[in-house]
Amino acid sequence: VSLNIKYQRRILALEVCCTVKDRGCEWSGKLEDLEAHLDAKTGDCEYADVTCPNECDQPVEKRDLSSHLTSSCPKREFTCQYCNFKATYEVVSNDHWPQCSFYPVPCP
């Protein structure tokens, strides 16, 4: 049993690169620290995927989360600029605008 622990310690001490190195992450460190580096909430890897808090199911890198939440998340809070109706961007653009009384309609 102690032999297995010895090998486990040696393996966990191996120097590794981040698993998202291909996206641009330059981190390298001990294998035992990799999980903490990639942790969505507490890790410092800006290239790791995180879950959108709006639950939009789109993959988002941690470094892009802020712009995703303000610009591209379909489930972000959005206000119709024509009548001030509030809902998600998805609802406003797909369901509300076709029915909005103030939505501009081009002349025929």
Residue, then its C-alpha position, 0 to 999 in steps of 0.5 A: v500500500s505504501l508503494n502505491i502512495k509513493y507513486q501517487r505522490r510522484i505522479l501528482a508532483l509531475e509538471v503539467c500544462c493547462t488542459v486548455k493551453d490550445r486556447g492560450c492559457e500559459w499556466s504550468g504547474k503540478l498535476e495536483d494543482l491543475e484542478a484548482h487552476l481550472d475551477a470555474k468559481t475559484g480557479d485562475c484560468e481565464y480560458a476554462d469554460v464556465t456555466c452562464p448564470n443565466e443558464c443559456d447553455q452556451p459554452v463561455e470562457k471565464r475571460d469572456l463571461s462579462s461581455h457574454l452577459t451584457s452582449s451575447c447571452p440570449k437569456r440576458e435581461f433586455t428592454c425593448q427600445y421602442c416600448n420599454f417592455k422587459a424580458t430576456y433578449e430571446v423573448v423580446s427579439n423572437d416574440h415581442w418585436p413582431q407584436c410590438s405596437f411601437y416597432p418601426v415598420p418600413c413603408p411599402 
